[in-house]
Amino acid sequence: MSRPTPVTTGRYAPPAPVRELTATSADGAPVHVEVHGPEGAPAVVLAHGWTCSTAFWAAQIRELAADHRVIAYDQRGHGRTPVSPACSTDALADDLEAVLTATLAPGERAVIAGHSMGGMTVMAASGRPAFREHAAAVLLCSTGSTRLVPESTVLPLRPGRVRTWITGHILGSRAPLGPVTPAARRILKYATMGPASAPEMVEACARIVHACPRTVRHAWSHVLASLDLDAGVRELRVPTEIVAGTADRLTPPVHARALAAALPDCRGLTELPGVGHMTPVEAPDLVTTRIRDLVTAHVRAQQPAVPAEESA
């Protein structure tokens, strides 16, 4: 059953899409897709992370939709995409391929931005035919390809088996998050955001994360715990930029640096001092600018075909 997008306010309120559609994945699973901005404008595709939804990209959508066609979709079990028993990196790649095929014309290219599990989706799909047909450039935000649980610093313990074991159990917990209370905001801010994050940023992220069903959170946590997408990183051959926060406890900068070293065409790594895991919310202007610059450099607007008699 699909669920409404969580309500936030101001800049972090998700704007109304120009149109909505359902893409059908390889196994028949439906994927909720929203399209913003003018038809024919340069295309941007946004893939959100674990426990989030299209609402996570509200700031980017609001800014980019004035002169870009912005395509955002909900991952399986998140937002308005129904729960699916298939939770795997292959399913993530299948869903992204389905979205690209459903929203872009044959041969049309777009900038694809992925945050956290959305970045992992890009890595998983990097060798797929639809991805190679449509991806002009990529922005990876706060993500990694492997060793997510061992490298996490959510717990202030020394690295090792004990920290890894406890971290895995915390991140994979089936416990409900409950309502968004002051205590819940403090916990979420500590785990996922930088210490200077504004209250409205914390509130927006808390409402989005708490809207994710606990069964979905638990199922995808197992996928992330066993993640190994190093081969997908090597297949990601389009120009790629990386954004990471130095205060990120879920995917610390060690992941971003490893990606920068392994990518065939890394165009830059930006480390943001004091910023946590939620970079598109914590540093919305910088993330939007990185997407816009990639579009300017690598995507041209789709021009309507001119009849032969008119072009003569």
Wavefront OBJ file of the C-alpha trace (Angstrom):
o trace
v 0.000 0.000 0.000
v 1.369 3.425 -0.941
v 1.780 6.084 1.721
v 1.517 9.868 1.561
v 4.704 11.898 1.547
v 5.446 13.267 5.048
v 4.485 16.908 5.500
v 7.237 19.422 6.069
v 7.229 23.191 5.824
v 8.997 26.008 4.012
v 11.935 25.197 1.791
v 11.799 21.575 2.867
v 8.189 21.015 1.821
v 8.048 18.776 -1.258
v 6.665 20.756 -4.220
v 3.765 19.460 -6.269
v 4.955 17.589 -9.369
v 3.910 18.490 -12.892
v 2.941 14.860 -13.338
v 3.194 11.499 -11.621
v 3.601 8.067 -13.129
v 4.312 4.482 -12.196
v 7.355 2.779 -13.683
v 7.298 -1.018 -13.816
v 10.493 -2.735 -12.711
v 11.932 -5.925 -14.162
v 10.066 -8.140 -11.683
v 6.795 -6.265 -12.164
v 7.159 -4.129 -9.037
v 5.626 -0.636 -9.368
v 7.824 2.399 -8.692
v 6.313 5.804 -7.902
v 7.854 8.591 -10.015
v 7.384 12.367 -9.937
v 8.332 14.774 -12.717
v 8.904 18.474 -12.061
v 9.745 21.348 -14.393
v 9.283 22.015 -18.111
v 9.211 19.276 -20.723
v 12.194 19.458 -23.048
v 14.463 20.995 -20.404
v 17.732 19.256 -19.439
v 16.948 16.223 -17.312
v 18.035 15.413 -13.757
v 17.198 12.132 -12.003
v 17.268 11.976 -8.191
v 17.625 8.739 -6.184
v 17.113 9.063 -2.417
v 18.629 7.019 0.376
v 17.639 4.476 3.002
v 14.509 5.423 5.016
v 13.912 8.547 2.921
v 11.605 9.518 0.011
v 11.296 12.029 -2.832
v 10.604 14.653 -0.140
v 14.278 14.452 0.816
v 15.171 16.292 -2.413
v 12.669 19.138 -1.862
v 15.289 21.906 -1.839
v 16.959 20.660 -5.032
v 13.626 20.166 -6.806
v 12.437 23.679 -5.929
v 15.584 25.293 -7.311
v 16.211 23.111 -10.342
v 12.644 22.723 -11.617
v 12.594 26.318 -12.882
v 14.772 25.345 -15.849
v 15.325 21.576 -15.579
v 13.096 18.540 -15.884
v 13.602 16.942 -12.485
v 12.662 13.283 -12.090
v 12.481 11.902 -8.553
v 11.302 8.468 -7.480
v 10.663 6.491 -4.315
v 12.769 3.413 -3.653
v 10.953 0.134 -2.892
v 8.892 0.372 0.290
v 9.710 4.066 0.692
v 7.410 7.037 0.166
v 4.648 6.065 -2.246
v 6.318 2.997 -3.745
v 4.750 -0.182 -2.330
v 6.679 -2.641 -0.200
v 8.325 -5.445 -2.153
v 9.753 -8.729 -0.854
v 12.686 -8.266 -3.236
v 15.321 -6.179 -1.453
v 18.719 -6.352 -3.140
v 21.190 -4.252 -5.065
v 19.891 -5.897 -8.248
v 16.400 -4.656 -7.383
v 17.770 -1.142 -6.846
v 19.420 -1.269 -10.275
v 16.265 -2.695 -11.889
v 14.162 0.120 -10.468
v 16.531 2.852 -11.637
v 16.596 1.331 -15.119
v 12.788 1.268 -15.138
v 12.608 4.941 -14.131
v 15.104 5.994 -16.797
v 13.261 4.048 -19.493
v 9.846 5.377 -18.445
v 10.816 9.054 -18.261
v 13.563 9.670 -20.820
v 13.354 9.486 -24.599
v 15.597 6.966 -26.391
v 19.129 8.325 -26.291
v 18.227 11.204 -23.972
v 20.880 11.774 -21.334
v 20.553 13.081 -17.808
v 22.567 13.892 -14.715
v 21.813 11.278 -12.060
v 22.274 12.225 -8.410
v 22.177 9.629 -5.653
v 22.300 10.119 -1.903
v 23.414 7.284 0.390
v 21.501 4.186 -0.801
v 20.628 6.224 -3.909
v 24.340 6.484 -4.667
v 24.633 2.742 -4.129
v 21.775 2.351 -6.610
v 23.847 4.211 -9.195
v 26.835 1.951 -8.533
v 24.654 -1.154 -8.802
v 23.223 0.038 -12.142
v 26.468 1.355 -13.637
v 26.882 -1.532 -16.078
v 23.227 -1.793 -17.074
v 22.197 -0.917 -20.664
v 19.612 1.729 -19.715
v 22.038 3.428 -17.368
v 24.753 3.582 -20.007
v 22.262 4.904 -22.550
v 20.923 7.694 -20.332
v 23.592 8.684 -17.793
v 25.568 11.753 -18.852
v 27.166 12.417 -15.465
v 26.680 11.472 -11.819
v 26.724 13.157 -8.425
v 27.315 10.859 -5.452
v 26.341 12.298 -2.058
v 27.280 10.742 1.276
v 27.651 7.176 0.094
v 29.965 4.187 -0.054
v 30.431 0.918 -1.878
v 31.300 -1.558 0.897
v 32.136 -1.988 4.624
v 29.336 0.352 5.706
v 28.835 -1.128 9.167
v 32.527 -1.609 10.119
v 33.372 1.958 9.059
v 30.367 3.598 10.738
v 31.168 5.871 13.689
v 27.622 6.150 15.050
v 28.933 4.526 18.219
v 31.850 6.315 19.925
v 33.849 3.118 20.306
v 37.180 1.936 18.948
v 36.962 0.171 15.567
v 36.686 -3.578 15.796
v 34.351 -6.523 16.139
v 32.467 -5.181 19.147
v 31.634 -1.843 17.530
v 30.698 -3.547 14.253
v 28.416 -6.050 15.999
v 26.593 -3.418 18.086
v 26.324 -0.979 15.175
v 24.820 -3.671 12.960
v 22.193 -4.491 15.555
v 21.295 -0.832 16.068
v 21.009 0.013 12.381
v 19.138 -3.222 11.685
v 16.732 -2.899 14.579
v 13.066 -3.758 14.080
v 12.029 -1.301 16.795
v 9.500 1.348 15.719
v 10.788 4.922 15.678
v 7.493 6.287 16.971
v 6.392 9.923 16.779
v 8.802 12.784 16.140
v 9.560 13.958 19.669
v 12.334 16.235 20.973
v 14.284 13.138 22.039
v 13.812 11.560 18.599
v 15.099 14.724 16.933
v 18.209 14.718 19.130
v 18.945 11.075 18.325
v 18.450 11.542 14.602
v 20.581 14.694 14.570
v 23.415 12.958 16.410
v 23.356 9.899 14.133
v 22.789 11.519 10.767
v 23.478 15.262 10.797
v 26.165 17.773 11.663
v 26.118 19.583 15.024
v 25.270 22.943 13.427
v 22.212 21.663 11.519
v 19.325 24.103 11.804
v 16.188 22.944 13.667
v 14.071 23.080 10.504
v 16.549 20.762 8.760
v 16.400 18.288 11.618
v 12.603 18.452 11.672
v 12.346 17.815 7.931
v 14.676 14.816 8.076
v 12.991 13.398 11.167
v 9.545 13.493 9.551
v 10.847 11.785 6.422
v 12.814 9.068 8.246
v 10.067 8.362 10.785
v 7.571 7.874 7.931
v 9.525 4.846 6.691
v 7.925 1.589 7.924
v 10.105 -0.324 10.351
v 9.825 -3.508 8.271
v 11.225 -1.641 5.263
v 13.987 -0.079 7.340
v 14.925 -3.503 8.698
v 14.834 -5.300 5.329
v 17.066 -2.778 3.573
v 19.480 -2.622 6.521
v 20.500 -6.205 5.730
v 21.274 -5.264 2.136
v 23.444 -2.371 3.293
v 25.227 -4.491 5.908
v 26.449 -6.951 3.281
v 27.047 -4.389 0.533
v 29.863 -4.960 -1.958
v 29.640 -2.691 -4.996
v 33.333 -2.168 -5.715
v 32.892 -3.738 -9.155
v 30.069 -1.299 -9.875
v 32.322 1.621 -8.975
v 34.838 0.496 -11.581
v 32.023 0.293 -14.171
v 30.835 3.845 -13.429
v 32.643 5.418 -16.367
v 30.731 8.687 -16.779
v 32.026 11.932 -15.240
v 31.310 11.690 -11.515
v 31.540 14.153 -8.646
v 31.392 13.294 -4.955
v 30.090 15.306 -1.991
v 30.691 14.180 1.588
v 30.398 15.639 5.075
v 33.319 15.434 7.465
v 30.884 14.832 10.360
v 29.102 11.951 8.602
v 28.820 9.032 11.036
v 26.941 6.671 8.688
v 29.255 6.942 5.685
v 32.388 8.701 6.967
v 34.706 10.442 4.472
v 36.856 7.301 4.177
v 34.181 6.014 1.790
v 34.206 9.135 -0.378
v 37.987 9.049 -0.640
v 37.938 5.381 -1.637
v 35.350 6.132 -4.317
v 37.395 9.050 -5.638
v 40.428 6.798 -5.950
v 38.547 3.961 -7.680
v 36.240 5.808 -10.080
v 37.400 5.810 -13.722
v 36.384 9.462 -14.240
v 36.168 11.282 -10.906
v 35.791 15.016 -11.502
v 36.176 16.066 -7.889
v 35.561 15.307 -4.227
v 34.097 18.019 -2.008
v 34.362 17.444 1.741
v 32.102 19.753 3.744
v 33.431 20.608 7.223
v 30.951 19.921 10.017
v 28.272 18.498 7.712
v 26.762 15.105 8.454
v 25.165 12.388 6.354
v 22.192 14.397 5.055
v 24.154 16.567 2.607
v 21.266 17.517 0.242
v 19.370 18.885 3.261
v 22.315 20.228 5.265
v 24.085 21.844 2.282
v 21.234 22.304 -0.208
v 22.748 25.154 -2.206
v 26.071 23.402 -2.750
v 24.436 20.128 -3.803
v 22.092 21.980 -6.164
v 25.009 23.890 -7.661
v 26.980 20.689 -8.235
v 24.009 19.173 -10.080
v 23.489 22.327 -12.132
v 27.160 22.503 -13.087
v 27.149 18.856 -14.207
v 24.103 19.539 -16.375
v 25.771 22.580 -17.933
v 28.906 20.600 -18.697
v 27.407 17.314 -19.864
v 23.734 17.648 -20.876
v 22.068 19.619 -23.616
v 18.345 20.340 -23.681
v 16.308 18.057 -25.902
v 15.274 20.183 -28.859
v 12.081 19.351 -30.726
v 12.672 17.785 -34.109
v 12.456 20.222 -37.033
v 10.559 18.951 -40.090
v 12.792 18.569 -43.136
v 10.868 21.169 -45.162
v 11.323 23.747 -42.398
v 15.045 23.124 -42.068
v 15.698 23.498 -45.778
l 1 2 3 4 5 6 7 8 9 10 11 12 13 14 15 16 17 18 19 20 21 22 23 24 25 26 27 28 29 30 31 32 33 34 35 36 37 38 39 40 41 42 43 44 45 46 47 48 49 50 51 52 53 54 55 56 57 58 59 60 61 62 63 64 65 66 67 68 69 70 71 72 73 74 75 76 77 78 79 80 81 82 83 84 85 86 87 88 89 90 91 92 93 94 95 96 97 98 99 100 101 102 103 104 105 106 107 108 109 110 111 112 113 114 115 116 117 118 119 120 121 122 123 124 125 126 127 128 129 130 131 132 133 134 135 136 137 138 139 140 141 142 143 144 145 146 147 148 149 150 151 152 153 154 155 156 157 158 159 160 161 162 163 164 165 166 167 168 169 170 171 172 173 174 175 176 177 178 179 180 181 182 183 184 185 186 187 188 189 190 191 192 193 194 195 196 197 198 199 200 201 202 203 204 205 206 207 208 209 210 211 212 213 214 215 216 217 218 219 220 221 222 223 224 225 226 227 228 229 230 231 232 233 234 235 236 237 238 239 240 241 242 243 244 245 246 247 248 249 250 251 252 253 254 255 256 257 258 259 260 261 262 263 264 265 266 267 268 269 270 271 272 273 274 275 276 277 278 279 280 281 282 283 284 285 286 287 288 289 290 291 292 293 294 295 296 297 298 299 300 301 302 303 304 305 306 307 308 309 310 311 312
